[in-house]
Structure formats: C-alpha cells, structure tokens
Amino acid sequence: MSEIKLEKIDDYRWRIPRSFKPGMRVPGIIYADEKLLKDIYQDKAIEQVANVAFLPGIVNYSLAMPDIHWGYGFPIGGVAATDIAEGGVVSPGGVGFDINCGVRMLKTNLQYEEIKDKLKELIYALFSDVPTGVGSKGDIRVGRKEEKEILLKGAGWAVGQGYGVQEDLECTEESGAIEGADPEAVSERAYERGKAQSGTLGSGNHFLEVQVIDQLYNRDACDALGLDLDQITVMIHSGSRGFGYQICDDYTRSMIHCLQKYNINVPDRQLACAPVDSSEGRQYLAAMRCAANYAWANRQCLMHLTRQTFERIFATPWHKMGMQLIYDVAHNIAKVEKYVIDGKEKKLCVHRKGATRAFGPESPGLPEKYKKLGQPVIIPGDMGRNSYLLLGTQKAMDETFGSTCHGAGRVKSRTAALKSINANVLLKELESKGIIVKASGRGTIVEEAPQVYKDVNDVVDVVHNAGLSKRVCRMRPLGVIKG
Amino acid sequence: MAHFFLPSCVVKNYELLEHTADIGIRVKALTLAGLFRKAGLAVKSLSAEKQKTQYPQKHKIVIIQKADTLEELFVNWLNELLSKAAVEGLVFEDIRVKQVNEKFIEGLGIGSDIRNYKINTEIKAATYHQLKVQKNGIVWKAEVILDV
C-alpha cells in the first residue's frame, strides 16, 4: 500500500513530485483515472516509479501507464528515457528477463458464423500443434552457425526458412530484426538455454488466442486495415524464452558492479545499470538485441504454425483465408530513439517495461502502409474479457516517448488467485461465455483468471482519452491456448 | 485446494510473500548451508509437481558460485540452479551444499528428468528487489522475489 499523495495534473495524469524521495532526478507521472488509481495505490508500484527517477540521465519524467503494477526494479507498465550524451544509462531491469516479450495480431477473412462449429476442433488442434509450457521444445533444430543467424536476422531468418512471407516483416516492429545485435555478446549458457525453444509459446501469461471483432471505434482505420465486425482474428503473446532470461541474468550480475564503478546511486539493486556509452552498456544492448531478434523469430514461427493449423482445419491455404499480419509489437525492450527535448534533437535510450511503442503518423520506422494511420498497437486483455487494436499518436510522441500501455495489468497476486479461484468454476464460467480454454496445467488457468487483472476496457479508456493511442476496434476471445 | 501443488514435507520449509505480479518467498534455517538448500528446494517446489517416474536415472550437477556479497551470492545461486536445470532438462529433487561462506558456495543438485514432473509455474529468475539475507540471533533468514 502506497502512502504518497499524488498531485493531480488533469483527469488522466498524476504527478509524483521529486520531493517524494530525495535522489529523484525527475518527477514521476502516472497515467490513470480515479478508478484505476485505487488499484495502483494498493501495491508498491508508485514507489517503483519514483525509484526509476533515480536513473542517471533520465529525461523529463519517470512514466507509468494505466496498467502499471508492482514488478521488480521497474514497475510493470514503466517507461523511462535516458539521454545518452548526458551519461544516460541502460538497465537490464528496465527491460526484464523476458526480453522482447511482445504480441502480434493477424486477421483472417473468416466470419464467426463460418467457424463457430469448428471452433473446438480448431482450438484443440492449435493446442496440439503449438508447443506450450515450460520445457517445451519446438520442431526447429538449428546448429550454432544458424543460431547466430537467428540472432542477427530475427523474423527474417524464419521467413527465409519458409515460415512466412516478406509482408510479415514489414508489419513487425523493426521489421523483425533490430540492428546492432552481436552474437559474440551472448554467453555460452544463453545459447544452451535457448536451444530448441524457438517456435515454443512458453507458459505463464503467454497465450495464443482466437478472437472475434465485436466493436468498431474508427471506421476509416478499420477499412484501411481490412477489419470489420464478426471477423476472426488471432493474437500471439510470447517472448525470448530461456534465452532472454539468461541474458538478463548475465548482465544484471555484471551491472551490479557498475553501480560502484560509475558511482551510480539507485534505491533498488534490480535497477543496476551502466551508461549506454560504456563497454558494459554497449555489450548489454548488443546481447539484448540478440534476444529481441530471437523473440521476433519465435513469434514468426508461432504464427507459421498457426497458419498451418488453420489450413488443415479449414482445408484452405492461409493466404486465401486472408491470414495477414496486422502488426507485431515488443513490450519489454530498450531502444535508442531520437526525440526533441527542449528544442534540441537528442538520442535517448527508451526503456519500455510492460509498455508498447505507439508511434504516431509519419513517424520514422513505420512501414509505408501505416505512415498515414500511425503504428498499430496491440493490447491483449485477459482470457475472459477483451483485447484491443489501437493506433499510435503524435501526443504519445510528445508526452511518453511514443509509448502506451501493454495490457490489462495484474491486480491480484498469483498466491491470492490460487486461494480464491476454483479452476472448474472458472472454466465453466468461461464456457458459458463461449470461450474454450486449453492449457498445460490448471494452475496456469487460475493464475491467469480474468479476476486477477484490471479490466482492460478501463485501461484502454485512459490511454484513448489521454490521447496516447486511439481505439480502432475491440475483440472478444473465442478460444485460448496457454502454457 | 493445493496451492502450487506443494508436497506437505516442503510446505513447512518456506513462506510465500505477497507480490502482485511475481512470487516472493521467505526461508529460515539454522545454518547458512541450510538456508541456501531450503531456498533452492523452495524454488523447485513452487514450479514442479512430481508425476509418475518414467525416467529413473538421477543426474548430479555441481554448482559453484562466487560473489562480492552474501546477498549477491544468494541470487546467483538460485539463478544458477534455475539455469542449469533448464539447460540440462532437469528438476533438482535434492540439493546439497558442500561448503558456503559469504562469497563462495559449492553445492550439488540431484536432478531428475523434467519429464517426470508437471511444471505448473515457470520461475524465470531470482531478483534483487527487496532481497534480504541476514542472521537474526541464531536463525538465518532470506527473502527473495522471483520473476514468474
């Protein structure tokens, strides 16, 4: 429970003054409305926003999105940008263990009425075809030389293997491979830990969900994206698996020593960091980018498996079912981006820890087809409510370093969930809503129950009304597979 | 209802701490070696549930870690156990600590094939957030938040 009294800026922004904790270099700003604020006060996330404000070189504010909740080091839902020329740091804890955890959304031209009788068969087939759960291994086996290719080429490597098409890369953040990855910065252990996990979904909050569009908010944008009511979509949420965990562990260990070396004072050792422009900072970013590319390759492979399953169940080639990728976004990553700060263009290291890039129209890095619209932003909710497609805005560029929320955000701990939720009752409730769930274990279903999350509709209301991203359409789940 | 499907013999060895997104644990022991062993076994118990043993062979893995401080050593130890178990495809059913001081630990993980287990919760790593390793009177106590 946080005791700080936040200062209201407007209906959707709340300030943590620098006076809250001596050592804060900038104030904090939390995007939320009064309703969500009540949840935010319940844990230690506000204090974590303040802790992030200690990072050397931090610019403007330590930011938090409305899905913010207590993490380790950074809050989940935190955004911080540091000025590289002014000794700005990069922190592995500002990215997290699951580097480039992210989500992609693909559309189909199938209508709900067409598939409803085959839905159960489809979900069971997806559960059988897509490796899920801890220790799961994919069918993709590569040697060390090819493993390095994955780290450099990301989703492009997968497309080169026939697991997708060129258009998929255009619709992926960084075209599915961020520059500056260096496989030499990756430890032997990380290679070993990531081996055989390509093309696996993982566990926890990772999922593959078949959805139907149930609400349109922006008709023009929907037309431009080829989306309409009752259309079937698919969402895939996964990350860099054990490969990313090991890289984060390796570099957090080494950066603990950087705190003394560079005379950095942070109130939480999980915020261990080093200047971006230092050998340690450069090495971490080079390794982190390898994990980011590994994750993009992974989600590309998962989408390929999904398309294959749809082909089998509906006996139609995937392209004839219009299974095109709308977009793929990272929500655990640190990226070097340029912003104008106090009238000067600056190169910043933007940490998004449980936050999504939300570039506005005409922003650099957007594919030609999205230049006028702005970047598609994919916001998964929980398995019982909704998910959203949004578009990035200029206001996000101006206020939040082109960032918005990443999901619903947890409000109840896993232990509390296990104490209060019965798996059988939950599955019946979901079934009564027409939602089929297949998971490796019942524990996962309970830990990820809708009641442990904030209502994603409330979260999206805030980012929409605050202007950080604009609603395009809403989906509801039909079937979900989980690890 | 069984929380995290813990065998009863292990439930007494640690307490769960509330955390919104992740899992916190508190372990206590009379010796430092006992503390490190219990913490390692607690992490295992949180994630793995024994099924029928189909692959009976045991694998002994030596774990050696160094650090500048006791707390760093504690996090490194847990992360090394997680990492080694993942790489070798094992669940450490037992853990023995051969020697430990504030900056060095040598231990042994007795691993069973992961296919003998059902993994309910993936523990990604131990973190430094709110980490405590200290001796109160005659009792060693540790608190750690695990990323799940």
Interface residues (C-beta under 8 A of the other chain):
Chain A: Q42 D43 A45 H69 W70 G71 Y72 G73 I76 G93 G96 F97 D98 G133 V134 G135 R189 E192 R193 G202 S203 G204 G242 Y245 Q246 C248 D249 T252 R253 I256 H257 D268 R269 Q270 A272 R410 V411 K412 S413 R414 T415 A416 L418 K419 N422 S440 G441 G443 T444 E447 G483
Chain B: M1 H3 F4 F5 L16 E18 H19 T20 A21 D22 I23 S47 D68 E72 N76 N79 L82 S83 A86 V87 G89 I114 K118 I119 N120 T121 E122 K124 A125 T127 Y128 H129 Q130 L131 I145 D147 V148
